[in-house]
Amino acid sequence: EYDESPVGPYLEYVSMGALVSKRGTVGQWGSRLYVSNAEAERACVRVWGVPATAAAIEFEEGGGALCVERPPESAAAPQIEVSGW
């Protein structure tokens, strides 16, 4: 969740594809990047060279654990819901 950015506030969801290791440090490799508006989608490509997809992203607070209630699907306008945020 970005409260401030050059394109204004937006939400981001990354589908993680793999764990990676380099020089003893472990990280995660994202396979797909989703953002909540078209301006952020364009900025991801322009600034970072990373393709992004605009999606309806909803983070719901509360709950005992972080859970993806509705993962992205192969649709023109994916909808993503994460609870326990």
N, C-alpha and C positions, 0 to 999 in steps of 0.2 A: 504494500500500500504506500503510494507516494503522495504525501500531503502537498508537497511543493515540487515542481519541476519546471523546466522551460516551456512545457506544453500544458501546465496546470496539473491539478490532482488527477491521479488515475490509479486503477488497481492492476496488479500483474499476477499471473498464474503461470508457473513453469512445470511442464511434464518432464520429470527427471528420467533420463534414459540409462544412466550407468554411473557407477562409482569409478573414479579415476585416481591415479596416484602419480605424483611427480616429485622427485627428490625427497621422498619420505612424507609428503603431505597428501592427505586424502581429500578429495573434493567430489562434487557431483557434476555430471554433464547433463545439461538440459537438452531434451530432444525437440520440444516445441515451446514457444513463448506466446502467451496470450495477454493482451492488454485491453483495458475497458473502453478505449476510444480511438478513433481514427487518427487523431493528431499524434498520440503516443505510438501507434502502429508505424506511421511514417518516420517519426523520430528514431525509433529503434533501428530502422534500415539506414537512415541518413547519418546518424551519429555513431552507432556501434557496428553497422554492417551486419546486423542480426535480423533475419526475417521474423516478423511477428504477425499475429492474426488478431483482429478486433473481435471481442466476445463480450457477451453479457456475463459479468463476473459478480458474484454475490458472496460476501463474507459475513457469516452470522456469528455474533458473539455468544459466549456461554457454552455450556457443555463441559464434560470431563476430559475430552481429548479432541485433537484436531482430526477431522474426518472429511473426506471429499464425498459429499452427498450426491453430486451430479458431475461426473467427469466430462471433459470435452469430448464431443463426437465428431466424426467427419461430416460436418454440416457447413453450409455457407456462413451461418451466424451461430457459432457454438454458444451454449449457455453452461456456466460453471457455477456450482454452489459448494462452498466450504463452510462447515460448522465448527464450533469450538474454538473460534479465532480469538 
